[in-house]
Amino acid sequence: MRVISLCPSNTEVMEYLGLTHLLVGVDDFSDWPASIKNLPKLGPDLSINMDLVEQLQPDMVLASLSVPGMEKNIEALKKRDIPHLVLNPQSLTDIENDLITTAGVLGEQERGVEAARQFRSRLEKVKQQSVNQSYRPRLYWEWWPKPIFTPGKINWITEISEAAGAINIFQDIELASVQTEWEDVISRKPDFICLAWVGVRRDKIQKSLVKKRTGFEELGFKSDDQILILEEELYCRPSPRLLDGLERLVDLIHRFK
């Protein structure tokens, strides 16, 4: 089969399924695994070149609704009568189910069931290790600094935090993404600040940017190590790679016990 992926998380689902070899084109932001680097690039995920998509004659296009504005891609696929599957995972269970769904439409049902089993097993293993942790640090996740955006309750980051034996300090807000103010963050007294700015590489983020904010000293951080600069690709994309991020997070926050 000839498959096209229109966003990074879909491309990563294909790799987790062991089906990357079926890909004949990807969006510009897909950057993992390395084996896709020479595939035709079809434009940013919000501005896909549908003429190029059509020229590649795909048997299946993996579309997405993970970012507002992607709806136009789906409308264009429908208009051109191009076979497609729309993924829109909001939780770890959704990601697990998408492994089965994606493999199924590609004629690899058993592979999908096995990948989902491995995903669940790996997640449960981390949860079991964390359940005995007496220290449950409070995490402030920052997806964007100005204005501040942070994940709320209806987001995989809240699940990732819980699985790591921690608490997302904005888990009380029934939203996937919350726009708030720095003063609100301070009032919630996080033990760690987790910086994972969407679309920004780690080397472009400096801890000093946070430490200069008014009232930072009120948090009483004993060490700069309580400010974590994290890989946005391991936390901001709804793909199986979130488990890599989870395992890394456990190591980072529980070494302070």
N, C-alpha and C positions, 0 to 999 in steps of 0.2 A: 504494500500500500504506500501511497504518497501522502504524507501528512505535513501540514503547516501549523506552526504555533504562533499565536498573535500576542503572547505576553510571557515574561520570564517564568512565572510560576507554572504555566502549562508545559513549557520546555523542560522544567525540572521534574514534573510529573512523568514525562516521557522517559527521562533518564532513570528515574526510580523504578520504572516498569521494565527497564532494559530494552526500550524500543526506540532509542535515539536514532538508530540507523534508518528508521523510516522517515525521518524529517528531511524535507527538501527545501525548507525556507522558514525563517523565524523573524520576529520583530527585532528592531535595533537594540533593545535593552537586554535581550537574552544574552547572558554572558557565561553560562555554565550549563553543561560541562565544556571543557576546552575543545572537544571534538566538533562542536558546532561552529567554530569561529570562521570557517570558510564557506558556510552555507550562505545562500542569497539572503540579504537583509531587505526587509519589506517596509521599513519606515518605523518611526516611534509607535508605541502601542496605541496612542490616541490619534495617529495620523497614518494609518496603514495604507499603502499603495495597492488598491484593489485590482488595478490593471496587472500588476506584477503577480499578485496572488492568482489571478485567473490564468495568466500565461504559464504558471507552473503546473496547471492541471491537477490539483490535489484531489485525492479520493475523500479526504476529510480535513477540515480546518478546525483547530481547537481554539475557539473564541473564549472571551472572558467578560465578566462584569465586575471585576475586582477593583476597578478604578472608574469613578464617575466620568462619563464621556465616551466610554467604550461601546455604548449602545449603537452608535452610528456604524461601527464595524459590522455589527450583527444585522443591522438594516441593509447594509450594502451586500452582505453575503446572501441574504434572502432575496434581494432584488435581482442578483445575478444567478440565483438558483445554484449556489455552490454548497455542497454538503458540509455541514458544520455541527459542532457540539459546543454548547455554551456552559462554561464552568463558572461558579460564583461561590466558592467556599468561604464561610464565615467562621468556621470552627474546625478543630482537629478531627472531629467526626466527619465533617463535610469533606475534608481532604482525604480521609480514609475511604469514604464512599466514592470519591471522584477517581481514585485509583481503579476501582472495580468498573465504574461506568466507562472511563476512557479506554481501558483495556477491552471492554466488551464491544464497543463500537469499532474497534480495530481487529476484532476476531480473535482476541487473546484473553478470553474470559478467565481461564485458570490462572494465567499469569497475574491478572488483576487481583483475584482472590488471595493469592499467595503474597503479593506485595502488600495488600491491606493487612493481612495477618502479621506480617513482619513489622509493619508500621505500628500496629496496636501493641504487639509484644514489646517492642523497644520502648514505647511510651509508658507502658505499665511497669516495666523494669525500673525506669527512673522514678515513677511515682512511688513504688514500693521502697526505694532507697530514701526518698524524701519524707515518707510518712512518719518516720521515727525521729525526724529533726525537731528538737525542742525550740531551736532558734528559727523564727519565721520573719525574716526581714521585710520591711515595707519598701516597695519599689516604685519610683516615679519614672515612667517611660516617656521619653520625648521624641516625637516623630518629626516635629518641626518647631523651630525656636521663636519665630516672630511672624504672625501670631503663634502662640503655643498651641500645638495639637498633641493630644495624648490619647492612647486607646482606652475605651471605656469597657463596660461589662460585656457587651456583645462583640467580643473580639478574641481572636486566638491568643493574644498576648496575656489576657487574664488567665486563660487555661495554662499557658506556658508558665506563668508566674506560680500558679497553684501547684503544678506538677514539679516545679523546682523547690517547693517547700517555702514559698514566699507569697506576698500579697501585692496585687496591683492597687495602689492607693486610690485609683479612680474607678474601682470595680463597682462602686455604688451607683454609678451613672449609667442608665439603661440606653447607651449609645455605643456604636462601633468606634467612633472617633469623637473626641471632645475638644472643643476650643475653650481655653481657659486663660487665666492670668497667673503670673509668677507668684503673686501673693497667695493665691489659692494653693499652689504647690507647697509653699513654705508652711502654711497652716496645717497641712496634712502630715507633716513631719516624716518624710521618707528617710530610710536608712541608706538607700542607694539611689543615685540618679543614673538612669540607663539611657544614653544618647544613641539613638539609631535614626538619624535624619534620612528621610526618604530621598533616594537619588544622590546622596552625598557619601563619598568614600571616607573611610576612617581617618586617613591622613589629612583630610581637610577640616577636621573637627578638633578644636583645642579646648582642654578643660578650663583654661583661663576665661573663655567666653562665658562660662557659667559662674565662675567664682567672682566675676566682676558685677554680677547682678545685685541689685539692691536687696539687702537682707539675707544674702547667702550665709553669712556668718551665724545667723539664727539657727541654722540647721545643726550646728555643732559637730560637723564632720571632723573626725580625728585624723583622717588621712585623705589624700587625693585619690586613693584607691577606691574610695566610695563613690567616685564619679567614674562610670564605666563607659568607654567609647566602644560601641559594638558594631558589628558588620550588619548594615541594614539588609543585606541580602539574606541573612540568616534569621531575621526577625520581622521584616516588613512585607515579605512575600508569602502568600498562603500556599506553600508547597511542602512536601515532605522534608525539605531541608530545615524546617523549623525544629526538627528533632536534633539536628547538629547544634543549633542555637541553644536549645534547652540544655543539652549536656554541657555545653560551654558555660552557660549561666550558673548551673549548679556549682561548678568548680570555682567560679568567681565570687559568688556571694557567701558560700559556706566555709571558705577558708578563714573568715573573720570571726568565727564562733569563739 
